Amino acid sequence: MDKTPKGFRLHIGLFGRRNVGKSSLLNAMTRQNVSIVSDVAGTTTDPVEKPMEMLPIGPVLFIDTAGIDDVGALGEMRVARTRQVFDRTDVGVIVVEAGSWSEFEDRILEELRDRKIPTIVVFNKVDLSEPKPQAVAKVQAAKTPMVRTVASSGEGMLDLREALIKAAPEEFINAPAIIGDLISPGELVVLVVPIDLEAPKGRLILPQVQSIRDILDADAYTMVVKERELADALDRLKTPPALVVTDSQGFLKVAGDTPAGIPLTSFSILFARFKGDLSEFVRGALAVEKLKNGDRVLVAEACSHHPIGDDIGRVKIPRWMQQYTGCKLDFTHVQGHDFPEDLSTYKLVVHCGACMWNRREMLSRMLRCRIAGVPVANYGMTIAYTLGIFERALGPFPSALETYRSLKGMQ
């Protein structure tokens, strides 16, 4: 279970002031000494993550954050790291000493409510004092579940576990499909997987593996080939496949080798739908048409990797975009959870498939773009658009294709 990808885990963020017992609570929940516990305030300096399984939810990821009330230059850096956790939190847990409630808790509760994140308030250390009536009334008015705990002894852990299970979004109990809803039982899906310098040695990358599993869960079956074997593989089939899915980098060749009657898309576009909002990415891809010389484009990758050769985000996408627009564009690249606070200087954000993230973090990032008025596109969507095969790549998704045709007609 520890090997379950983070993107498939329910992210549970622990928030609160320093020394209220967040780390003790995490240790009690996981039954391990995951976080350092000390009477010295501010012991937790960076978010601490602990994966575990919590039935009936399944795999979860606890994130113990640094105190949100930290002070000084180093404290500001800790708080900034903590605020990044809001973007990927599926369920928020506010930990507060039972005898105290302040503006810090008010702000955290307000932030979580504004983001529509299910929230639980934990009044910890109830062996030392009772929760303030004003605090209880405030939490009740916000219709937020409350739990009383003594983390150091494990008291209240079963109540907290039950509250977490009730707060879990429905999508984690009944997870959406990556590809299974696009096919019927018994149908064949051909997956086109390049084996190049950036392919990990001895294994497939996460979107490919997850797609294979999703196909099997749909009682369908799959054939995996490289680009140069696709045409021969299709010729050998007695019945055409229900769908061909390619790595976005091979779009042009795969589109040329796949008969027009066979639906075609890419792993990246599948994950654009699975992790984000496909219609919003359609709007972002169309924004390529409005780019001019000198416009800034932010290219964002969810994971951190060492770029090799013709890197997709640093080399290929910038090249294809500039060839399509005929403009010299200014590209900025970010990785991991780093993302500019000020997006106003960018004309477009191009994001990877976010296969390593949970859906909430991707949607949070898309919301930030929307608030800033900056369109956001996905790697696969951008590639398909700049290579002139956008409509075909959207063929398996009728509503997204309709959105594109409608917006295109308005231009």
C-alpha positions, 0 to 999 in steps of 0.5 A: 500500500505504501507504493500507491502513487500520491495522486491516488491518495486522499490528502489529509492536511493537519493545520494549526498553530505551533505546539498544539499537538499536530505531530502527536496527533499524526503519530497517534493516527499512524501508530508510528513516530512519524513527526518529531514531538517536542515541547519546543514550539516550531519543531516541525519545519517542513510538511511531513508526509505519511502514507497509510491505508484507512478503510473503507477509503483506501490509501490516504496521505497525512500531511503534518504542516509547520505552525501557521503562526510562525514568525521571522524570516525562517518562519515566513518560509515555513508558512509559505510551505504550509500554504502550498499544502492547502492546494492539495488538501482533500480534507482539512483538520484544524488542530487547536488546544482545547482551551484556546481559539484565536484569529489563526484558527478563524483564518484557517477555517475560513481558508478551508471553507472558501476552498470548499474543502471538507473540514474537521476541528480537533480540540486536542489536550482535553485532559488539560482544559475544556474547549471554549464555549465561544469556539464551540459555538463558532465551529457549530455555526460553520457546520463543521464536525468537532472531535475531542482528543488527547493525542499523547494517550491516543484518546479520541483517535477512533472518533477522529478516524470516523470523522475522516471517513465521513468527510472523505469526498465521494470520488475517493469511495467510488474513484472515477475512471481514466479510460474505462468509461470510454470503452465497453467490456471485451473491447481492445485498446492499443497503447502506443508507448515510446521507449526513448532516452526519457523513458525510465529504465526497466519500467513504464511511466505512471500514466501508462501503468494506470491506464493499463490497470483501468482497462483491465478493471473495465473488463477490456484488454490492451495491446502495447506497442511502440510507434514504429510497430503501430501500423503493423500491429493494426494490420494484424488485428481482425477487428479495429480497436475501440481506441488508440492512446499515444504518448503526446510526443508521437501524435503526428506519426500515430495519427498518420498510422491510425485509420480515420475511423479509429478514435485516437487520443493521448495519455496526457489528454486522458489525464487532463480529464482525470485530474483537471477540467477538460473544457477549461483546457480546451479554452487554454489551448485556443489561447495559443491563437492570441499569443504575440512576440514576447508574450510570457508562457509558464510551463509547469511540471508536477514532478521534478526530473532531470531533463534529458535531450529533447525534453518535452516541456523545455524543448519540444512544446516551446518549439512547436508553439513558436513554429505554430504561432510564428512568434518568439515567446518567453518561456518560464519553467517551474517544477513540483509544488512551486508556482508563481504567486503572481500570474498576471505577467503570463499570457498562458500556462501550459501544465503537464498531466499531473499524474503524480498529484491528486485532482484537488491540487490540479483544480486548485492550480486551475482556479488560481489561473482563472482568478488571475484571468490567465488561460491554462492548457495541458501538455497533450492539448497544446501539442495536439493543437499546435500540430493541427490534430486537435479535433481528432484528439478530442474525438473520444470526448464529445462534450469537450469537442462540442466546447471547442467547436463552439468557441472556435466558431466565436473567434 
